[in-house]
């Protein structure tokens, strides 16, 4: 979502990432502000998104923001989270049961389609950047300081499977009740084959931080990270092929906006059938139409340090979804096609 970015793995971040990190810190300081429920509220940064079908989706972000669409993303309705904490990721398994992970161990749960949200006890104060449920009972969370949590009862209780190493874990993809994958700083890839009880390191072949991961089955998946990296595996993460981006490690003084424009860090990826999308810094979007094997960058006239996408979601049974990011920005995916920037949905907000 996935999530915090680190300069401890690979080269340090470029200027665009530094601006983004600063915005996260500023948001954290301001998180004690009163919840604003005005109709134009969703102009805050969004970090997580989940579509369950071609109509219903949720997005979460700064200051406890939860927004919900029931018309494919054309309009969004605010839901009351009863918190001002930063919310990093959201997942739903059906139209009623959903979970959100956030700052300082925050976990929220709804069993009535988002009408009400209740806080669950995570047992940690670590930031929880990514959450993924397989069904209404089984799910996993990944986060700061190697945090890994697993539940078998819908979040009523959470078991700690936290790593002993101080590794920032940015995203998680649970394929089924046995198989799952986590990515993080310094090229970290972790895999489980026993439902999250144990996690084994896989060699990604890179030392740069990875921010997003998506798997379509226990063998085939993708990861994205610094310098427009897109990696693909066909053997459950045992080996990875570079499909896009630079693997060269450079010093911070070698990195500027020009380099960030040519190789923008990517924060989220999703593949469904032959269509795939990856997005990140300066509004960059990469597309694949051959099942994630080759990727091309979408031409865009909007490229600046203040524009970024943090997460994206494609509904599991329809080629529809959305990208979300800075200042409430959203871009819709309809019928497997990314909508033009003129069709972004920022202003059509309503209070729920």
C-alpha positions in Angstrom: 0.0 0.0 0.0 2.0 -0.4 1.0 3.7 1.4 4.2 6.9 3.2 4.6 9.8 3.9 2.3 13.4 3.4 3.5 16.7 4.7 2.3 18.5 1.9 4.1 18.2 -0.6 1.2 19.8 0.1 -2.2 20.5 3.7 -3.0 18.9 6.5 -1.1 15.7 8.0 -2.4 15.7 10.6 -5.1 14.2 14.1 -4.5 10.6 13.0 -5.3 10.7 10.2 -2.7 12.2 12.6 -0.1 9.3 15.0 -0.7 6.9 12.1 -0.2 8.6 10.9 3.0 8.4 14.5 4.3 4.7 14.6 3.6 4.2 11.4 5.6 6.0 12.8 8.6 4.0 16.0 8.4 0.8 14.0 8.3 1.9 12.0 11.3 2.5 15.3 13.3 -0.9 16.6 12.3 -2.8 13.4 13.0 -4.2 14.9 16.2 -6.3 17.3 14.2 -10.1 17.1 14.4 -11.8 14.9 11.8 -13.1 17.0 8.9 -16.3 15.7 7.3 -16.9 18.4 4.8 -17.8 17.3 1.3 -14.5 18.2 -0.2 -12.6 16.4 2.5 -11.0 13.7 0.3 -8.1 15.8 -0.9 -5.8 14.2 1.6 -3.2 11.6 0.5 -4.6 8.2 -0.1 -2.4 5.1 0.5 -4.6 2.1 0.0 -7.5 1.0 -2.3 -9.6 -2.1 -2.8 -12.2 -3.0 -5.4 -14.3 -6.1 -4.9 -16.3 -5.8 -8.2 -16.9 -3.4 -11.0 -19.0 -1.1 -8.7 -17.7 -1.3 -5.1 -14.4 0.0 -3.9 -12.8 1.6 -0.8 -9.9 4.0 -0.4 -8.0 5.0 2.8 -5.4 7.6 3.7 -4.4 10.5 5.9 -6.4 11.6 9.0 -8.4 8.4 9.2 -9.9 8.9 5.8 -12.2 6.1 4.5 -14.1 6.6 1.3 -16.4 4.2 -0.5 -17.8 4.1 -4.0 -20.8 2.1 -5.2 -20.7 3.3 -8.8 -17.4 2.2 -10.0 -15.5 5.2 -8.7 -17.5 8.0 -10.3 -18.6 9.3 -6.8 -17.1 8.5 -3.4 -18.8 8.7 0.0 -16.9 9.3 3.3 -17.3 6.8 6.1 -16.6 7.7 9.8 -13.5 5.8 11.0 -13.5 7.4 14.5 -9.8 8.0 14.2 -7.4 10.6 12.8 -4.5 8.1 12.5 -3.0 7.5 9.1 -4.6 4.5 7.4 -2.2 2.6 5.0 -4.1 -0.3 3.5 -7.6 -1.7 3.1 -9.0 -5.2 2.1 -12.4 -6.6 1.7 -13.3 -10.3 1.1 -17.0 -9.5 0.2 -19.3 -6.6 0.3 -19.7 -6.8 4.1 -16.4 -7.9 5.6 -13.4 -5.6 5.5 -10.2 -4.6 7.4 -7.9 -1.6 7.4 -4.3 -1.3 8.7 -2.6 1.8 9.8 -0.2 3.8 12.0 0.8 2.7 15.5 -0.7 -0.8 15.3 -4.1 0.4 14.1 -6.5 -2.3 12.7 -10.1 -1.5 11.9 -12.8 -4.0 11.0 -16.3 -3.8 9.5 -18.9 -6.6 9.1 -21.6 -4.4 7.7 -20.1 -3.0 4.5 -18.4 0.0 6.1 -21.5 1.4 7.9 -19.5 1.0 11.2 -15.9 0.3 12.0 -14.5 -1.2 15.1 -10.9 -1.3 16.3 -9.3 -4.7 16.8 -6.4 -5.3 19.2 -3.2 -5.8 17.2 -0.9 -6.2 20.2 1.7 -3.9 18.7 2.4 -0.2 18.2 4.4 -0.7 15.0 3.1 0.9 11.8 1.1 -1.7 9.8 1.6 -0.9 6.1 -0.2 -3.8 4.3 -3.1 -6.1 5.0 -4.5 -9.0 2.9 -7.3 -11.4 3.7 -8.1 -14.7 1.9 -11.5 -15.1 3.4 -13.5 -13.8 6.3 -11.4 -15.6 8.9 -7.8 -15.8 7.6 -5.6 -12.8 6.9 -2.0 -11.4 7.3 -0.5 -8.0 8.0 3.1 -6.7 7.3 4.7 -3.5 8.6 7.5 -1.6 10.2 10.4 -3.3 12.1 9.7 -6.6 10.5 6.1 -6.8 11.8 4.0 -9.7 10.6 0.6 -10.6 12.1 -1.7 -13.5 11.3 -5.3 -14.2 12.2 -7.5 -17.3 11.9 -10.6 -15.8 13.4 -11.3 -12.6 11.4 -9.0 -10.5 13.5 -10.5 -11.2 16.9 -7.0 -12.3 17.8 -3.7 -11.7 16.0 -0.6 -13.9 16.3 2.8 -12.3 16.1 5.1 -13.8 13.5 7.4 -10.7 13.5 11.0 -11.1 12.2 14.0 -10.8 14.4 15.7 -8.4 11.9 14.8 -4.7 11.7 13.4 -4.9 8.1 10.7 -2.6 6.8 8.0 -4.7 5.1 6.0 -2.7 2.6 3.4 -5.0 1.0 1.9 -8.5 1.3 0.0 -10.8 -1.1 -1.7 -13.8 0.3 -2.6 -16.2 -2.5 -4.5 -18.7 -0.4 -4.6 -20.1 3.2 -1.1 -21.6 2.7 0.8 -19.4 0.3 1.8 -15.8 0.6 4.6 -13.3 -0.2 5.9 -10.1 1.4 8.3 -7.5 0.0 10.3 -4.8 1.7 13.5 -2.8 1.9 16.9 -3.9 0.5 15.2 -6.2 -2.0 13.6 -8.3 0.7 11.2 -11.1 -0.5 9.6 -13.4 2.0 7.5 -16.5 1.3 5.2 -18.7 3.4 3.8 -22.1 2.5 2.2 -22.8 5.9 -0.3 -20.0 6.3 2.1 -17.4 7.7 3.5 -19.5 10.6 7.0 -19.3 9.1 8.5 -17.0 6.5 11.5 -17.9 4.3 13.7 -15.4 2.5 13.8 -15.6 -1.3 16.6 -14.0 -3.4 15.1 -11.2 -5.4 18.4 -10.6 -7.2 18.3 -6.9 -6.3 19.3 -4.8 -3.3 16.9 -1.9 -3.8 13.8 -1.6 -1.8 10.6 -3.2 -3.1 7.3 -1.5 -2.3 4.5 -3.5 -4.0 3.8 -7.1 -4.8 1.0 -9.1 -6.5 0.6 -12.8 -7.2 -2.1 -14.5 -9.3 -1.2 -18.0 -8.0 1.5 -19.6 -5.8 4.0 -19.5 -8.7 3.4 -16.4 -10.7 3.9 -12.9 -9.3 5.4 -9.5 -9.6 7.2 -6.9 -7.4 7.9 -3.2 -7.9 10.4 -0.8 -6.3 13.0 1.9 -6.6 14.1 3.1 -10.1 11.0 1.8 -11.9 11.9 -1.8 -11.1 9.4 -4.4 -12.1 10.3 -8.0 -11.3 8.5 -11.2 -12.4 8.7 -14.7 -11.0 7.3 -17.9 -12.3 8.5 -20.3 -9.6 7.1 -18.9 -6.4 9.8 -16.3 -5.9 12.8 -18.6 -6.1 14.1 -16.6 -9.0 13.1 -13.2 -10.5 13.5 -11.6 -13.9 13.8 -7.9 -14.4 11.0 -6.7 -16.7 11.7 -3.0 -16.3 13.9 -0.5 -14.6 17.4 -0.1 -13.4 19.2 -2.4 -10.9 22.3 -0.2 -10.7 22.8 1.3 -7.2 23.7 5.0 -7.2 24.7 7.5 -4.6 22.2 10.1 -3.5 24.3 12.9 -5.1 23.8 11.2 -8.5 20.1 11.3 -8.2 17.9 14.3 -9.2 14.5 15.0 -10.7 15.7 14.1 -14.2 16.8 10.7 -13.0 13.6 10.3 -11.0 11.6 11.1 -14.1 13.4 8.5 -16.2 13.2 5.9 -13.5 10.4 6.7 -11.1 10.0 4.6 -8.1 6.9 2.3 -8.3 4.8 1.7 -5.3 1.9 -0.5 -6.5 1.2 -3.2 -9.0 -1.8 -5.3 -10.0 -2.2 -7.9 -12.8 -5.4 -9.6 -13.9 -5.4 -11.8 -17.0 -3.5 -10.0 -19.8 -3.8 -6.6 -18.2 -1.4 -5.2 -15.7 -0.7 -1.8 -14.2 2.1 -0.4 -12.0 2.3 3.2 -10.6 4.3 5.4 -8.4 6.3 8.7 -8.3 5.5 11.8 -10.4 2.3 10.2 -11.6 4.1 7.5 -13.6 2.0 4.5 -14.8 3.3 1.5 -16.6 0.9 -0.9 -18.5 1.2 -4.5 -19.6 -1.2 -6.2 -22.0 0.6 -9.6 -22.3 0.1 -10.9 -18.7 2.9 -8.9 -17.1 5.8 -10.0 -19.3 6.4 -6.7 -21.0 5.7 -3.2 -19.7 5.4 0.2 -21.4 5.1 3.6 -19.7 2.0 5.6 -20.3 2.7 9.0 -21.9 1.7 11.7 -19.5 1.8 15.5 -19.5 1.5 15.7 -15.7 4.8 14.9 -14.1 5.9 16.6 -10.9 7.2 15.8 -7.4 3.8 16.5 -5.9 2.0 14.0 -7.9 2.2 10.3 -7.0 0.2 7.1 -6.9 0.6 4.9 -3.9 -1.7 1.9 -4.5 -4.0 0.3 -7.1 -6.6 -2.4 -7.2 -8.3 -4.4 -9.9 -11.5 -6.3 -9.0 -10.9 -10.1 -8.9 -13.6 -11.0 -11.4 -13.8 -7.8 -13.6 -11.2 -5.7 -15.3 -12.2 -2.6 -13.3 -10.5 -0.7 -10.5 -8.6 2.4 -9.6 -5.2 4.0 -8.7 -5.0 6.3 -5.7 -2.4 8.7 -4.4 -1.5 12.3 -3.6 -4.2 14.8 -2.6 -7.0 12.4 -3.1 -6.0 11.7 -6.7 -7.8 8.7 -8.3 -7.6 7.3 -11.8 -10.1 4.7 -12.8 -9.5 1.4 -14.7 -12.5 0.4 -16.8 -12.7 -2.7 -18.8 -8.9 -3.2 -18.5 -8.2 0.3 -19.7 -6.7 3.2 -17.7 -9.0 6.2 -18.0 -7.5 9.5 -19.1 -6.4 12.1 -16.6 -9.5 14.2 -17.6 -11.6 11.4 -16.1 -10.0 11.5 -12.7 -12.5 11.6 -9.8 -11.5 14.1 -7.2 -14.4 16.5 -6.7 -17.5 14.3 -6.8 -17.5 13.7 -3.0 -20.5 13.2 -0.7 -20.6 12.8 3.1 -21.9 9.4 4.3 
